[in-house]
Amino acid sequence: MGDLVACEDVLMFVNAAITSTGQREFHHYAGDQRLSLAFLHEYMLANYRELYAAALALNINDHNAVLIVRNLLVYASEVPLERRRAEGRLIAARLRLLPPQRVLRMFRDLRQVGLNNRRTRAIIQEWMASRPDPAFDAVKYRGVVKDVVRHAHLSPPGGGVTRGELGAFLFAPHSRRAFRTPMFETWRRAHYEQAALYDLPYTVAEGFAAKHGIPRKVFLERIEPRMTRLERLRLQESARGHKAGAVAADLSGMPLTRLATYVLSLSLDDRVERRDELTGALRAAALRAAGSLAGRWGRVTAVLDDSFSTTGSGQKRRRPLAVALACHHLLRALASDYTPLWLSGRADELLLYPFGPSPLGERILDALDTGPERLVVVSDGWDNAPPGLAAEVLRVWRTRLDPHRRVAITHLNPVYDADDFDVRRLAPTVPTAGIRDAEDLPTLVELARFAEGRVGLDDIRAYLDERVALFTGSGR
């Protein structure tokens, strides 16, 4: 019984760490989300610290990865040395994957809680030294880098920063008549020379453009080569509004879920006008995500939620629907024979929008009638037309019609339920896993098998040990 409880606790936390970002969802306020998530982190840290740290090797979201790293560093006084070293390897590996602004903000938070021991300073020093362009970071995130350098007493980094100039740039930038580090000198010149600002990162150059009174259209056209792919995507429609056609997002290399989010942000008229471009980009992204598994999943039927609750919230606008759309294209790539069933009954996935109730039970009946080898349900789990029908359909199917589990059924839920400290489940007989990015679908389907209760804590530990070894490079 103890092992069963531990398994459920670990899976519950992993689902939360994948789906919840502490932001408002359709059914829960942001405060509910943050309070629920904070309790789970404290509970896991106190009762399953080793498994809690191992979650860093899974496909959890950046928000929860930062919380785990912070907690492991703050609460480490009674942890044995060998355990701290293992955690240090996990922390270092995860920090390399996180966006630099998140890492820097976390380091600054450590200063606010008064954590400044040798281990923490070493981790900060190692991360800063591993950055490919410290001068770029110092310019783009100057305020937070300044706080971190002061807190950790960092020695001057390499990577193109002239010795002694980092401190001068951060703490007394106007005391120098010139910098030998090119990025620092460009920043200095941009205060009085308009041409120099176009060699700075976009977010920094934007402030200088406003200071110099440069028209938005002119600025966007000239700064375009300095933009990241995501910045181009965000500004594509803005650029069109200013008739600055030079800023155009390249959809060919965009990750699948992010691309689906972008598609759903467009008006229906724009989607119709760009149908070939958008459909081709989505299918190409899905094939990249499928990789060697493309076409190897056999007959697959998907029940996909496009009900009104997939509207999401102001912070996560249409996120559940974007995940469902991305999963649809990925499942099409994975299957040799694929049948999609949207709750609304619509067949043109490019023109989806959140609408109507959630007749999950009816759609699951339709799905089982297609005779699939694998059934995947992507939904927030709110079955309301009528309530409870999906659970009853799945119960009867599993206990009476398919007790030998010839059809593999998996429920993937992109929304964290703050009240239950987990993602909402359809039925006890069907495994449920949280999902944030469709690219993780194959891995999550594998992870969901632990939720069926047919494996024990030792199996989960073995699985996590394997993932940790691959993640940290110790298994090579």
PLY file of the C-alpha trace (Angstrom):
ply
format ascii 1.0
element vertex 476
property float x
property float y
property float z
element edge 475
property int vertex1
property int vertex2
end_header
0.00 0.00 0.00
2.87 2.35 0.79
4.38 1.77 -2.65
1.02 2.39 -4.30
0.59 5.70 -2.48
4.15 6.72 -3.42
3.50 5.88 -7.09
0.34 7.95 -7.11
2.11 10.86 -5.40
4.95 10.87 -7.91
2.65 10.65 -10.93
0.41 13.36 -9.50
3.40 15.69 -9.12
4.75 14.94 -12.60
1.36 15.73 -14.13
1.24 19.01 -12.24
4.83 19.89 -13.16
4.08 19.32 -16.84
0.80 21.25 -17.05
0.67 23.98 -14.39
2.51 27.28 -14.68
0.79 28.99 -11.76
-1.32 31.04 -14.18
-5.08 31.29 -14.47
-6.93 28.48 -16.23
-10.49 28.41 -17.53
-11.88 26.87 -14.32
-9.37 28.18 -11.73
-7.87 31.53 -10.73
-4.12 32.10 -10.70
-4.07 32.21 -6.90
-5.65 28.75 -6.73
-3.06 27.42 -9.15
-0.08 28.88 -7.27
-1.32 27.72 -3.86
-2.02 24.19 -5.08
1.30 23.93 -6.89
3.27 25.29 -3.92
1.78 22.62 -1.67
2.74 19.85 -4.09
6.34 21.08 -4.28
6.65 21.24 -0.49
5.07 17.81 -0.10
7.36 16.16 -2.65
10.48 17.88 -1.32
9.74 16.70 2.22
8.69 13.12 1.43
10.36 12.09 -1.85
13.35 14.40 -2.30
15.28 12.01 -4.56
12.29 11.48 -6.86
11.51 15.20 -6.67
14.99 16.02 -7.98
14.73 13.32 -10.66
11.72 15.15 -12.12
14.24 17.63 -13.56
15.12 14.94 -16.12
11.52 14.72 -17.35
9.65 16.96 -19.77
8.33 19.29 -17.09
7.74 22.95 -17.90
10.24 25.71 -17.17
8.20 27.23 -14.34
8.31 24.04 -12.28
11.91 23.28 -13.21
12.92 26.63 -11.70
10.88 25.92 -8.55
12.55 22.52 -8.12
16.06 23.92 -8.58
15.35 26.75 -6.15
13.96 24.39 -3.50
16.85 21.95 -3.84
19.33 24.78 -3.30
17.49 26.47 -0.43
16.72 23.30 1.54
19.98 21.36 1.40
21.52 21.71 4.86
20.75 18.15 6.01
21.28 16.38 2.67
24.29 14.02 2.49
27.23 15.13 0.36
26.80 12.40 -2.27
23.13 13.27 -2.67
23.98 16.95 -3.08
26.50 16.09 -5.80
23.89 14.06 -7.69
21.45 16.94 -7.37
24.15 19.34 -8.55
24.59 17.37 -11.77
20.83 17.44 -12.38
20.64 21.15 -11.61
23.51 22.00 -13.95
22.01 19.94 -16.78
18.59 21.55 -16.35
19.92 25.10 -16.11
21.60 24.68 -19.49
18.17 24.04 -21.04
16.29 26.87 -19.36
15.85 30.32 -20.93
18.57 32.60 -19.53
16.10 35.18 -18.22
14.41 32.54 -16.03
17.73 31.34 -14.66
18.91 34.86 -13.88
15.65 35.74 -12.13
15.97 32.59 -10.02
19.53 33.52 -9.06
18.30 36.96 -8.02
15.55 35.34 -5.93
18.24 33.36 -4.09
19.79 36.67 -3.11
16.47 37.86 -1.70
16.18 34.78 0.54
19.77 35.23 1.71
21.22 32.07 0.13
24.87 32.64 -0.68
26.77 29.49 0.29
29.74 28.09 -1.60
27.66 25.52 -3.48
25.23 28.13 -4.78
28.02 30.48 -5.85
29.73 27.60 -7.67
26.54 26.75 -9.57
26.03 30.40 -10.55
29.68 30.73 -11.58
29.53 27.55 -13.68
26.34 28.62 -15.45
27.62 32.12 -16.17
30.90 30.73 -17.48
29.07 28.32 -19.79
27.09 31.07 -21.54
28.16 31.39 -25.19
28.07 35.21 -25.20
28.32 36.82 -21.72
28.48 40.30 -23.21
25.17 39.76 -25.00
23.58 38.55 -21.74
24.96 41.52 -19.83
23.46 43.96 -22.32
20.09 42.23 -22.74
19.53 41.45 -19.04
21.68 44.16 -17.52
19.67 44.81 -14.34
19.36 41.20 -13.21
22.92 40.29 -14.26
24.11 43.19 -12.12
22.28 41.80 -9.08
23.57 38.26 -9.66
27.20 39.31 -10.14
27.08 41.38 -6.96
25.45 38.56 -5.00
27.76 35.74 -6.13
31.01 37.78 -6.25
31.70 36.47 -9.74
35.10 36.69 -11.34
35.22 38.25 -14.83
34.02 35.76 -17.49
35.66 35.05 -20.80
33.71 34.63 -24.01
34.64 37.93 -25.62
34.39 40.16 -22.53
37.58 42.15 -21.99
38.92 41.64 -18.47
37.63 44.22 -16.02
34.97 45.62 -18.34
31.99 43.59 -17.10
32.04 45.30 -13.72
32.47 48.72 -15.31
29.59 48.11 -17.71
27.24 46.84 -15.02
28.01 49.28 -12.21
29.47 52.42 -13.82
28.78 52.28 -17.58
29.10 56.02 -18.14
32.45 56.29 -16.41
34.28 55.02 -19.52
34.88 56.98 -22.69
35.02 53.71 -24.66
34.79 49.94 -24.20
37.01 47.38 -25.87
34.24 44.74 -25.70
32.30 45.32 -28.97
28.81 44.75 -27.52
29.42 47.12 -24.63
30.80 49.77 -26.98
27.78 49.41 -29.27
25.48 49.93 -26.28
27.42 53.06 -25.27
27.29 54.51 -28.80
23.57 53.77 -29.13
22.86 56.49 -26.58
23.76 59.15 -29.14
24.15 57.33 -32.48
21.03 55.87 -34.10
22.88 53.49 -36.41
24.49 51.69 -33.47
21.20 50.52 -31.95
20.58 48.16 -34.89
23.50 46.02 -33.70
21.89 45.46 -30.29
19.40 42.76 -29.22
15.86 43.65 -30.33
14.46 44.20 -26.83
17.32 46.58 -25.97
17.23 48.37 -29.33
13.49 48.98 -28.95
14.10 51.25 -25.96
16.77 53.22 -27.78
14.48 53.57 -30.83
11.81 55.14 -28.65
14.41 57.46 -27.11
15.56 58.66 -30.55
11.99 58.95 -31.87
12.52 56.50 -34.73
9.24 55.62 -36.56
8.06 52.10 -35.75
7.97 51.03 -39.41
11.56 52.12 -40.02
12.76 50.49 -36.81
11.10 47.11 -37.54
12.48 46.98 -41.07
16.06 47.66 -39.98
16.12 45.56 -36.78
14.67 42.47 -38.46
18.04 40.67 -38.92
18.64 40.86 -35.14
15.30 39.28 -34.19
14.96 35.74 -32.89
12.45 33.42 -34.53
9.98 33.91 -31.69
10.29 37.70 -31.86
9.58 37.57 -35.58
6.54 35.40 -34.97
5.14 37.78 -32.35
5.74 40.84 -34.50
4.62 39.48 -37.87
1.07 40.77 -37.60
2.24 44.00 -35.94
4.62 44.59 -38.82
1.80 44.08 -41.32
-0.26 46.65 -39.48
2.58 49.14 -39.91
3.09 48.01 -43.53
6.55 46.79 -42.65
6.57 43.64 -44.69
10.27 42.97 -44.03
9.40 41.33 -40.70
8.07 37.91 -41.62
8.13 34.83 -39.46
9.81 31.73 -40.84
7.35 28.94 -40.04
9.46 26.16 -41.53
11.49 25.45 -38.38
8.88 26.39 -35.77
8.16 23.82 -33.00
4.79 22.11 -33.47
2.87 23.37 -30.42
4.15 26.91 -30.76
3.17 26.87 -34.42
-0.33 25.63 -33.53
-0.67 28.47 -31.02
0.30 30.96 -33.72
-2.18 29.51 -36.21
-5.05 29.81 -33.73
-4.12 33.43 -33.02
-4.92 34.34 -36.65
-8.37 35.33 -37.80
-10.40 32.76 -39.73
-10.04 34.85 -42.91
-6.25 34.87 -42.56
-6.22 31.11 -42.03
-8.26 30.56 -45.19
-6.02 32.90 -47.17
-2.85 31.16 -45.96
-4.25 27.61 -45.87
-1.51 25.95 -47.91
1.31 27.70 -46.04
-0.08 26.98 -42.56
-1.13 23.38 -43.26
2.21 22.59 -44.85
4.11 24.07 -41.90
2.02 22.13 -39.35
2.49 18.82 -41.16
6.22 19.38 -41.60
6.59 20.22 -37.89
4.62 17.09 -36.99
6.88 14.89 -39.10
9.95 16.37 -37.41
8.42 15.69 -33.99
7.47 12.11 -34.94
10.98 11.28 -36.12
11.64 7.56 -36.48
8.19 6.71 -35.05
6.37 8.15 -38.07
3.80 5.71 -39.42
4.53 3.03 -36.79
1.56 3.40 -34.41
-0.93 1.42 -36.49
-4.63 2.31 -36.44
-5.12 5.37 -34.24
-8.31 7.24 -33.40
-8.18 10.52 -31.51
-10.92 12.30 -29.57
-9.94 15.97 -29.55
-11.46 18.70 -27.39
-12.44 21.97 -29.06
-15.23 22.89 -26.62
-15.63 26.36 -25.13
-13.39 25.55 -22.15
-10.41 25.30 -24.54
-10.54 29.10 -24.63
-8.10 28.91 -21.74
-7.46 32.23 -19.98
-5.96 35.65 -20.57
-2.52 34.28 -19.63
-2.88 30.99 -21.56
-5.04 32.06 -24.47
-6.42 29.04 -26.38
-3.57 26.93 -25.04
-5.68 23.74 -24.55
-6.99 24.01 -28.11
-3.48 24.61 -29.47
-2.23 21.46 -27.73
-5.14 19.46 -29.19
-4.45 20.81 -32.69
-0.74 20.01 -32.40
-1.53 16.49 -31.08
-3.87 15.98 -34.02
-1.10 16.63 -36.55
1.43 14.57 -34.60
-0.92 11.60 -34.31
-1.58 11.82 -38.03
2.17 11.51 -38.58
2.58 8.66 -36.07
-0.32 6.52 -37.32
-0.53 4.35 -40.40
-4.32 4.79 -40.32
-5.70 7.83 -38.49
-9.22 9.01 -37.59
-9.69 12.38 -35.81
-12.95 13.12 -33.97
-13.40 16.69 -32.70
-16.02 17.24 -30.00
-17.75 19.88 -32.11
-18.02 17.52 -35.08
-16.02 19.88 -37.29
-13.71 18.37 -39.89
-11.61 21.36 -40.97
-9.01 21.62 -38.22
-7.52 24.81 -39.65
-10.72 26.71 -38.87
-11.13 25.54 -35.27
-12.20 27.87 -32.48
-13.45 27.12 -28.93
-17.19 26.51 -29.00
-19.92 24.43 -27.42
-20.20 21.75 -24.70
-18.02 18.66 -24.15
-19.83 15.49 -25.32
-16.84 13.28 -24.52
-18.91 10.15 -23.91
-20.54 10.27 -27.34
-17.26 10.91 -29.13
-15.53 8.06 -27.29
-18.33 5.71 -28.39
-17.81 6.90 -31.98
-14.07 6.39 -31.60
-14.35 2.83 -30.29
-16.70 2.04 -33.17
-13.82 2.67 -35.61
-11.94 -0.37 -34.25
-8.65 1.33 -33.37
-5.54 -0.28 -31.97
-4.88 2.88 -30.00
-7.32 5.53 -28.75
-5.93 8.88 -27.57
-8.18 11.43 -25.86
-6.85 15.00 -25.64
-9.13 16.96 -23.33
-9.29 18.94 -20.09
-11.54 16.15 -18.75
-14.67 18.26 -18.14
-17.32 15.89 -19.49
-20.66 17.74 -19.37
-22.93 16.61 -22.19
-24.19 14.66 -20.30
-21.96 14.68 -17.20
-20.29 11.34 -16.40
-21.08 9.55 -19.66
-17.42 9.25 -20.68
-16.49 7.59 -17.37
-19.33 5.10 -17.68
-18.52 4.28 -21.31
-14.88 3.63 -20.44
-15.80 1.58 -17.37
-18.07 -0.73 -19.35
-15.57 -0.99 -22.19
-12.69 -1.94 -19.90
-14.56 -4.31 -17.56
-16.93 -6.07 -19.98
-16.07 -5.49 -23.63
-12.28 -5.28 -23.60
-10.93 -6.70 -20.31
-7.77 -7.90 -22.07
-6.96 -4.35 -23.22
-6.73 -5.02 -26.92
-7.30 -1.29 -27.44
-4.72 0.91 -25.75
-6.52 3.98 -24.36
-4.68 7.04 -23.07
-6.06 10.36 -21.86
-3.76 13.38 -22.22
-4.83 16.47 -20.30
-3.26 19.93 -20.89
-4.94 21.60 -17.89
-4.01 21.33 -14.20
-6.92 20.99 -11.76
-5.95 23.00 -8.67
-8.71 21.47 -6.54
-7.53 17.88 -7.04
-3.75 18.63 -7.18
-3.67 16.77 -10.49
-5.01 16.81 -14.00
-8.69 15.88 -14.20
-9.23 12.20 -15.07
-11.93 10.65 -17.23
-12.13 7.26 -15.52
-10.12 5.17 -13.04
-9.74 2.46 -15.68
-7.95 4.72 -18.17
-4.45 6.17 -17.58
-4.19 9.97 -17.65
-1.07 12.04 -18.12
-0.58 15.80 -18.19
0.68 17.31 -21.42
2.00 20.77 -22.21
3.68 20.36 -25.60
2.45 17.90 -28.21
6.06 17.01 -29.02
6.14 15.09 -25.72
3.15 12.91 -26.64
5.05 9.65 -27.37
6.97 9.91 -24.08
3.83 10.75 -22.10
1.91 7.81 -23.53
4.73 5.62 -22.22
4.69 7.38 -18.84
0.91 7.02 -18.56
1.25 3.25 -18.24
2.46 3.81 -14.68
-0.92 5.38 -13.87
-2.74 2.11 -14.58
-1.57 0.69 -11.25
0.05 -2.38 -12.80
3.62 -1.33 -11.97
5.17 -0.48 -8.62
7.46 2.11 -7.10
10.55 0.12 -8.08
9.51 0.36 -11.73
9.08 4.11 -11.47
12.46 4.45 -9.73
14.11 2.42 -12.49
12.46 4.54 -15.16
13.54 7.77 -13.47
17.09 6.49 -12.91
17.33 5.73 -16.62
16.06 9.18 -17.57
18.44 10.85 -15.09
21.41 8.93 -16.47
20.57 9.99 -20.02
19.84 13.56 -18.97
23.08 14.12 -17.07
25.24 12.10 -19.47
26.24 9.56 -16.83
24.58 6.76 -18.78
26.66 7.16 -21.89
0 1
1 2
2 3
3 4
4 5
5 6
6 7
7 8
8 9
9 10
10 11
11 12
12 13
13 14
14 15
15 16
16 17
17 18
18 19
19 20
20 21
21 22
22 23
23 24
24 25
25 26
26 27
27 28
28 29
29 30
30 31
31 32
32 33
33 34
34 35
35 36
36 37
37 38
38 39
39 40
40 41
41 42
42 43
43 44
44 45
45 46
46 47
47 48
48 49
49 50
50 51
51 52
52 53
53 54
54 55
55 56
56 57
57 58
58 59
59 60
60 61
61 62
62 63
63 64
64 65
65 66
66 67
67 68
68 69
69 70
70 71
71 72
72 73
73 74
74 75
75 76
76 77
77 78
78 79
79 80
80 81
81 82
82 83
83 84
84 85
85 86
86 87
87 88
88 89
89 90
90 91
91 92
92 93
93 94
94 95
95 96
96 97
97 98
98 99
99 100
100 101
101 102
102 103
103 104
104 105
105 106
106 107
107 108
108 109
109 110
110 111
111 112
112 113
113 114
114 115
115 116
116 117
117 118
118 119
119 120
120 121
121 122
122 123
123 124
124 125
125 126
126 127
127 128
128 129
129 130
130 131
131 132
132 133
133 134
134 135
135 136
136 137
137 138
138 139
139 140
140 141
141 142
142 143
143 144
144 145
145 146
146 147
147 148
148 149
149 150
150 151
151 152
152 153
153 154
154 155
155 156
156 157
157 158
158 159
159 160
160 161
161 162
162 163
163 164
164 165
165 166
166 167
167 168
168 169
169 170
170 171
171 172
172 173
173 174
174 175
175 176
176 177
177 178
178 179
179 180
180 181
181 182
182 183
183 184
184 185
185 186
186 187
187 188
188 189
189 190
190 191
191 192
192 193
193 194
194 195
195 196
196 197
197 198
198 199
199 200
200 201
201 202
202 203
203 204
204 205
205 206
206 207
207 208
208 209
209 210
210 211
211 212
212 213
213 214
214 215
215 216
216 217
217 218
218 219
219 220
220 221
221 222
222 223
223 224
224 225
225 226
226 227
227 228
228 229
229 230
230 231
231 232
232 233
233 234
234 235
235 236
236 237
237 238
238 239
239 240
240 241
241 242
242 243
243 244
244 245
245 246
246 247
247 248
248 249
249 250
250 251
251 252
252 253
253 254
254 255
255 256
256 257
257 258
258 259
259 260
260 261
261 262
262 263
263 264
264 265
265 266
266 267
267 268
268 269
269 270
270 271
271 272
272 273
273 274
274 275
275 276
276 277
277 278
278 279
279 280
280 281
281 282
282 283
283 284
284 285
285 286
286 287
287 288
288 289
289 290
290 291
291 292
292 293
293 294
294 295
295 296
296 297
297 298
298 299
299 300
300 301
301 302
302 303
303 304
304 305
305 306
306 307
307 308
308 309
309 310
310 311
311 312
312 313
313 314
314 315
315 316
316 317
317 318
318 319
319 320
320 321
321 322
322 323
323 324
324 325
325 326
326 327
327 328
328 329
329 330
330 331
331 332
332 333
333 334
334 335
335 336
336 337
337 338
338 339
339 340
340 341
341 342
342 343
343 344
344 345
345 346
346 347
347 348
348 349
349 350
350 351
351 352
352 353
353 354
354 355
355 356
356 357
357 358
358 359
359 360
360 361
361 362
362 363
363 364
364 365
365 366
366 367
367 368
368 369
369 370
370 371
371 372
372 373
373 374
374 375
375 376
376 377
377 378
378 379
379 380
380 381
381 382
382 383
383 384
384 385
385 386
386 387
387 388
388 389
389 390
390 391
391 392
392 393
393 394
394 395
395 396
396 397
397 398
398 399
399 400
400 401
401 402
402 403
403 404
404 405
405 406
406 407
407 408
408 409
409 410
410 411
411 412
412 413
413 414
414 415
415 416
416 417
417 418
418 419
419 420
420 421
421 422
422 423
423 424
424 425
425 426
426 427
427 428
428 429
429 430
430 431
431 432
432 433
433 434
434 435
435 436
436 437
437 438
438 439
439 440
440 441
441 442
442 443
443 444
444 445
445 446
446 447
447 448
448 449
449 450
450 451
451 452
452 453
453 454
454 455
455 456
456 457
457 458
458 459
459 460
460 461
461 462
462 463
463 464
464 465
465 466
466 467
467 468
468 469
469 470
470 471
471 472
472 473
473 474
474 475
